[in-house]
Amino acid sequence: MILKTENLSHKYSSTWAIRDIGIQIEGTGIIGLLGSNGAGKSTTMKIICGTLNPTEGNVYIDGIDLRKSPEEAKKKIGYLPQTLPLYTDLTVDEYLMYSAELRLVQKDKIKPALEAVKERCGITQVSSRLIKNLSGGYRQRVGIAQAIIHKPKLVVMDEPTNGLDPNQLIEARKLIKEIAAEHTVLLSSHVLSEVNLLCKEIVMIESGRIVFSDSMESFNNYIQTNAVVVSMENPPAREDLLKIRGITGMEYMTEKRFRIYFEGEREITEKIIAASVAGDWRLQEISIDKGELDDIFKKISQQSTK
């Protein structure tokens, strides 16, 4: 078990930020910690990384009790907080060497670890540059490099793609996926589409409690679909489609591709196919339209407050 939390709870003054958080993670890959702003994600991650002591509960990193053996447990953790922990007046090499020393990497292994992590994160070409002169994308890469320079079992990333432009975003996603091939990555985000792209498993926190913990596929299928997406070479008029029993509406996505809404009819795809054949609509594609992530998030969040 790479990560295990038991009844993790934390109180700020008289208010519980998180309550009874139980997470179990085995093996490599990316696990998403999902929740709206203020849900308790950052508090949970800070406790897991040992930068905040919980009011109640325990954290185990690769079987090591974080409270009883903090140094040994933290050797197995890499942490990328939302605000990058960079010393901008240092060069990339100086900063990463300092990070390796902080992580208690043996002196004779610091140099090879430094070269390996620069190669992995694509920052070898900026080794001698001051961090303050780097772009946002390169700073993010340096931040990720410091989190993995000691080859931790668990890499914790708090909103790692926040604030990046589209090109930087693509590169960051690629790098995170590469890291997840060798490490367990716990990644937090409030951006649903980002979690959907990166994660296979998710834990959703709302109002300080876990309200969902399962695969990304299960999350996507949480709301029963009531729409299909259809492409036709010779599409009919709207009124002809609405004559099909069970169809309640439609919206155009392109001239020949549209979303059809239905209600109560389990055989709606068969009805559309039959009507297409009869009317020579030349159906090219028909697929179930999954629920929008935002709708799923909203539904689970609302259920958690009841």
N, C-alpha and C positions, 0 to 999 in steps of 0.2 A: 504494500500500500504506500504510494508516494505521498499522499496527503490524506489526513483524517482529522476532522474536527468533531468534537463532542460537545453538544449543548453550549455552543459558543454564544456568549451574551456580553454586551457592553453598555454601560450607562454613562451618559454625560449629565452631570448634576442629578436631576430627578427623572430624566427622560431616557428610556431605553432606545439606543440607536439600532441595535440588533438583538434578537432574542432566539435562543435555541437553534443556532445555525449548525447543521450537521452535513458535512461534505465528505465524500469518499472518492478518491481518484486513484486509478491504477493505470500503469503503462504510459506510453508516449501519446502525443496528439494535443489538440487544442480544445480546452473546455472553456466555454463562455460563462462569465458571471454577468448576468443581465439584470438591469433594473433602471428605473427612472432616476433622475438626479435627486439625491437625498434619501435613496432607498436603503442605504447601508453598505453599498459595495466597497467603498474606499475604507471604511472602518473594518470590514471583514478582512480585506487584503492587508491592511497595516498590522492586524493581529496575527495573521498567518505568517507574515514576514518578521514578526518580533519587534516591530517599532512601536507597538502599542500593547499594553498588557490588558487582557480581558478582565471584565468584572467577574465573570463566571466561565467555566468550560476549559477545555484542553485542546491543544494542537499537537499533532504528531507528524513529523516530516521523515519519511522513509523509516517509520517505526520509532523515531527518536522523540521523546517528550520535549517540546520546545521550552516549557517552563523549567524543567529539571536540568536539561543539558542544552542551554541556548547556543553556546558556541558551536557544538557539534552539529546541531540542527541547522544553524544558519549557514554552515559550510555547504549545505545541500540546497540553498535557496538563492536564486537570482531575482533581483527586484528592479523593476522599471516603474517608478511612480509617475503620476500624471504630470507633475512638474519635474522636468529633467534635472537630475542631480549633477550638473556639470560645473566645473571650475573653468570659466571661459578664458582666463588669462594663462592657462596651460596649453601646451600643444597636445594633440591627440595622443602621441606616444607617452608624454609625461603623465597625462591624466589616467590612461589605461594601466600604466605601471603602478601608479598610486592605488588604483582600484584593486589591482591584483594583490598588492601588499596588504590592503585592508581586508581582503578575503583570505589572508593567510596562505596564499600560494607559495610553495617552497621557492627560495631564491633562484635555484638552478633551473626552475621550470617557468619562471616568469617570462623570459625572452621568447621561448617557443610558444607559450600560451598567447603572448602578445601578437606574434606574427600570425598565428592560426586564427585568432578572433578578428584581426583586421582583414584577413583574406575572406573569412566567412561573411563579414558584414560589408565588404566592398569599400573599405576606407583606407586601404594601403596607400593610395595616391595622395592622401591628405595627412599622412603621419606627422609631418613636421609643421603643419599649420596650426595657428592658434584657434581654439574652439570658437572664440567670439567672431572669427572671420568666416565661419562655415555657414552654409545655407541651413534652413530648417530641416530639410531631408537628411543632410549629413549629420546634423546634431542628433537627430533621432537615431541614426545608425550607431553613433558613438555611445548614446545612452543604452542601446540594446547590447552593444559590445561589452560594456562594463557589467551588464547583468549576467553574461554567460562566460566571462573570461576564466572563471574558476570551475567550469564544467559542472554546474549544479544539476541535481535531479529535477528540481522544480523551478520554473521560471514564471514569475508573477508580473503581469503587465497591466497597468492601470490606464485605460484609454490610450493605447499606444499609437493610434492613428489620428488622434484628435488634432485639428489645426493644420493638417498637411494638405497641399494642393493635390489635384487629381493624379499627376505623374508621381509625386512622392508617395501618394497613397498606394498606388499599384506596386511600387518597389517595396514599400513597408510590408504589405500583405505577403508578397513573395518571400521576403526574408523571414517573416514570422512562421510561415508554413515550412520553410527549410529547417528552422530551429526546432520545430515541433516533431520533425522526423527523428531527432535524437534526444529531445527533452520533453518533459510534461509541461505544457504551457497553460497557465490559468490567466485568462484574458478578460478584463472587465470592459463593458461598454454600455451606453444607453442608446446607441445607434443600432436599431434592429437589423438593418440590411448588412451592416458590417459583421455582426455576429453570425448571420445566416451564411455569409460568404466564407467565413473562416472556421467555424466550429461545427463539430459533429455532436457534441454533447453540451447541454446548457444547464445552468442552475439559475433560476430567476428569484431575485429578492425584491420584495415590495413591503414597505412599512416595517423594515427590519426583520422580516421573516421569509423563509423559503416558501414560495407559493407554487413552484414548478421545478422538477428535476427529472430530465429525461433526454432523449435524443432530439436533435434539431428536426428530424423528420416528424416525430410525434408532436413537437411544438407547432410545426407548420400545418399539421392536420387537426389541430385542436378544435377549430371551428369547422363544422360541417359545410361543405361547399354548396353554393346555390347558383353556380354559373359555369358555363362552358365557353371556351374560346374556339371560334370556328373560322376557317378560311375557305372561300369558295371562288371559283373562277368566274362563275356567272351568278352572282348573288341575287336573291329575290328582293322585292320591295319590302319595306318594314312591315306593312300590313299583312303580307302573305306569311311572314314568319310568325307574327303574333296570332295567326289563326290556329297554330299548332297548340293543342291542349297542353296546359302546364306552363307554357312560356308567358312570363309576366312583363318582359321588357328586353331591350337590346341597346347597345351603344357601339358606334363605329370606332375601331382602333385605326384602321386604314380603309381605303375604298372597298377592299375585298376581304378584310379581316375584322371580325367584330366579336363582342362579348354578349352572350345570350343569358338572361336571368330566367330561372325557372323556380317552380314551387311544387313540392309534393309528388313529382313524377320521377320515379326511379328509372324509367325506361326512356328518358328524354333524349338520350343520344340515338337510340334506335328510331325514335319518331323523326328526328332531324335527318337522319340518313335516308329513311324511307321517303320523306318529303323532297329531299334533294334529288333522289333518283326519279321520282315522279315529275318533278318540275324542271329537270335538267339544270340544276344549280351547280353541278360539277364540284361537289365537295372534295376538298384537298386535305383538310386536317380538321380534327375535332379533339379537344382535350379538356380535361377537368381543370377549372381555374381554382387554384388553391386560395384559401383565405389570405387576405393581406396581413402582413406581420403586425402592422399597427393595430388592426382590429383584434388580433389574437392577444397582443399585449394588453390592450384596453380591457378585454373581457376577463383575462386572468387577474389583472389588477383590481377590477371591480369586485370580483368574487372574493379576493383576499381581504377586502375591507368590510364584508358583510358579517 
